[in-house]
């Protein structure tokens, strides 16, 4: 397990590296900014990226353009962003895959923690575990009992190389279940197959799955956040379900290539926080089922330092590694 004390120096090094080139935030930006989002266009994370880009355009008084670079569990888009000039004109919009990838991909030829300087945390949302309505389970303990009573009959569908894959595999391994893993290019493809009857388990964002839950097409049996969601008051958390201390969720943030001047990083942080604080942005995020996360560059660096070892341990227990 990676200790936090080994991560914070790497993150602080990235922050200090941003001091390498003198620059004035007063001159930035002088042209459009490209935001690389390593996700499929139209996916839930991409929707949040485009919402942020709209409001950053207002704050920065320059166009912020989203460029989708999906593939290989988001590592293709991350590498492209890491190779960009550290001038603030190429930034990375990424999810928890930022800390998942170094642990999951054995042959990753770059280290995200060293290749990027944290800019700002953006949003937090809950994951929810869902099953078909016909499956006779209504909470994690009933799922465990059903899976043990019917080994080899359940299929877990997920987006390949994603955090939901890891937590699902972790759940499978730690409870010694025989649930088959079925990878997809994207999580919503798994939901399509769940509606068709071939997948019996999926973990996704509340924002994505809530409409289908409300329509009764799928059933929510657990939430992974610290407390119950307002939209799903009758669905227990994993903590309530016998997994004390377990709190995981969907989050996204903004990074710049290491070496980006500190004044520019600070300006991007300021603009992001201003965007997140606007009533219009907050209302739009609420409709998407996520909450804004406003804080400093240092706050975000500390958050990453706490998340990375947590996910490294989950990868280790789950035994999921990709070449």
N, C-alpha and C positions, 0 to 999 in steps of 0.2 A: 504493500500500500504506500502510495506517495504521501509523504508527510507535508503538512502545510508549510513547515519551515523551509522546505526545499523549493516550494512553488513561489512563495512571496518574493524571494530574491530574483527569480526569473521574471516575474511580473514587474517588479520595480526596475529591473534592468531595461525592460521594454519601455517603461516610462521615462527613465533617464536617457535612454537612447533617443527619445524625441527631442532632447536638447541639443542634438548634434548639429543641427542646421539652424542658424538664427533666422527668425521670420517674425513678421508683425501680423497679428490678427486683423489689424486695420486694413491690410491689403488683401485679405482673404474673405470670400473667394472672388476671383476676378473672372472666372469662367465657370461653366457648368460642372457639377460634381457627379461622378458615377458611383452608384451604390451597388456593389455586387451582392446578389442574393442567391446562394447556392441551392435554390429550390425550384420546383416546377412552377411555371406561371399559373396563377389561379389557385395555388395551394393556400391553406390557411396562413402559413407563415409569410408567404408572398403577399397576401392581402395586407397584413400588418406592415410589411416593408413599404408597400406603395402608399399606404396611409401616412406613414412617417415621412416619406419622400415629399408628399404634397405639402405637409406642414413645415418641413425643413426648407423647402423652396421659398416659403413666405419669410421664414426667419433669416435665412442667409441672403435673400434677395438675388439668388441665382438658381437656375434649374437644378434639381437633384433627380437624376435619371436612374431608374432601377434596371439592372442588367441581370437576367437570370442565367446562372451557370450551374445547372443541376448535374448530378451524377456521382457515383462512388460514395454514397453516404455523405454528400456535401463536400468531400475533400477536393474535388476538382475546382469548384468555385473558390474555396479557401486558398488553394495554391495560387490561383490566378491573382487574387487580391494581394497575397503575400509578396508577389513579384512586381507589384506596381511601384511606381515612384512614390517615395514617402513625402508627398507634398500636399496631402489633404484632398486631392482631386479624385482619388479612388479610395473608397471606404468599404468595409465589410459589414453586412447585416447577417447575423448568424444566431443560431439557437444553442441549446445545450450540446449540440454536436461538436461545438468548439472544444469542449473538454472531453467528450466521448471519443472522438477520433484518435487522439494520441494513444489511448488505451486499447482501442479496438483494432486499429489497422497496424499490423506488424511491420509493414514495409513503407510506412509513411515517410517520405523523404524530406519533411520539414517539420518543425515543432511550432504549432500555433502559439504556444505560450511565449516563445522567443521571437516569433515572426510578426507579432502584432502588439500594438499598444492599446490598452482598454480606453474606450471613449465614454460610453454611457450604457447603463442598463436601461431597458426600454419597457418591457412588459413581463408580467407573470400571469400564468393561467394554470388551471388544474387539468390533470388527466383524469379520465374516467374509464373503468373497465366495463365492457358491454358484452352481452350474450344475446342469442336469439330468444324471443319470448317463449318459445316452446321448451327451452332447456329449463329443467325444474330446479333452478338455483336463484337465490336472491341476495346472497352476500358471499364474501370470499371463503368463509368456512364451509358453506354448503357447496361451493365450487370444488374445494379440496376434497370433500367427502365424495362428491359425485365422480370426480376424476379418478379417485382411488377405487371406487366401486366399479367403474367402467374403464379400465386402462386401455389406452390406444384408440379410444373412440372420439376424442376431441381434437380439433385443429385450431392452432393459434396463428392468426394472420397478422402480418406487420409489414411496414416499409423496411426494406433491407438497409442495415447500417444505421438505424435510428435509435433514439433513446427508448421509445416504447418497446422495441425489440429486446433491448437489454433488460428492462424491468420485467417483461413477460418471461424471458428465459430465466432470470433470477428467481421469479416466483415459482416457476416449474422445477428448477433444481433444488431450491431450499426446502420445498415441500415434497420432494421425491415423487413428482407426478410424471405420468407418461402422456403428456400432451404434445402432439406433433407440431413442429414449427413449419410454417408455410410463408416464405418470403415473397414480397411483392415490390414493384418499383416504387409504389406509394401506398400509404395507409388506407386511402379511400378505396383502392381496388380490393382490399381485404373486406371492407364493409359491403361492397357490391356483392362479393361472394358470400358474405354472411347472410345477406338478404336472399340469396339464392340457395342457401342451405348447406354450403360446403365448408364454411368456417363457423366455429362455435365460440371463439374468444378473440377479442381485440381490445387494445388500449389506445385511446386517442384523446385529443383535446375536447374539453367540454364545448368549446365554441363550434367545433366541427360536428359533433355527434348529437348535440342537444335537440335539433329539429327532429331527427329520427327517433330520439327517445320520447319526445312529446307526442309524436304520431303513433307510438306504440309499436314501431317496426323493430326496435331493439330495446333491450332492458339494461339499465345501468345497475351494477351490483356493488361498485366501490368507487370512491374518490381517493386520489393520492395526495391531496393537499393537507394543510395543517388543520383545517376545519371544514365543515360541510358548506357546500355552495348554496347560495340563496336560491338558485334556479333548481337545485336538486336537494331539497331539505330532508327528504326521506332516505337518501342514499348514504350509507355509513362511510366514514373514512377508513383507510387501511389501519390507522392507529386504533380506532374504535374496534376494528375487526380482529384484534389480536396480534398486531405488528407494532409494538410500542416504539416510538422514536422514528418511525418511517414516514418521512414527508418529502415527496418529490413532486416536481411540477414542470410545466412547460415555461421556458423563459427565453427571451431574445435580447440581444444587445448589439452595440455598434463598436467596431474596432477600426484602427488605422494601421497601416504598415509601420513596423518599428523604424524609428528614425524620423517620423513625422514631427515637425517642430512643435514644442509644447504649447505655444500660443494658439496654434491651429487646433490642436487636440482640445484645448480649453474652450475655444470658440465653438467647436462642434458639440462639446458637452453643454455649453450654455444654450445653443440653439435647440438641441434635443430636449433639454429640460423645459425650455420655453414652449416648445411644441406640445410636449406632454401635459403641460399645465393649462393649455387652452381648453375652454369648455367644449368647443367643437370636437377636438381630438379625444377628449375624455368620453364624450357621448358616443363617438364612433367606436372607441375601444370597448366600451360597455356592451354595445350591440354585438361585438365580435366575441364577447365572453372573456376578455383579458383586462387586467388592471395595470395602469401605468406605474413604472418604477422610476422615481425621480431621485437623483443623487449625484455626487461628485465623481470625478475620475478615480479618486482614491477609494471611494465606496465600492465602485465596480470592480476594481482590482482585488479588493478584499473578498468580495463575493465570489469571484472566480477562484481565488485561492482556497476557499472553503468547498466549492463544488467539485473541483478537479479530483481530489483524493476520494471523495464519495463515489464518483463515477468509476474511478480506477478500481475500487473494491468491488463494485457491482459487476464490472467486466470480468474481473478475476473469478468471482463466484459463479457467474453465468457461464463462463467458459466460451464466450463468443469472441473469436478472433478472425479477422479477414486479411487475406494476403494482399 
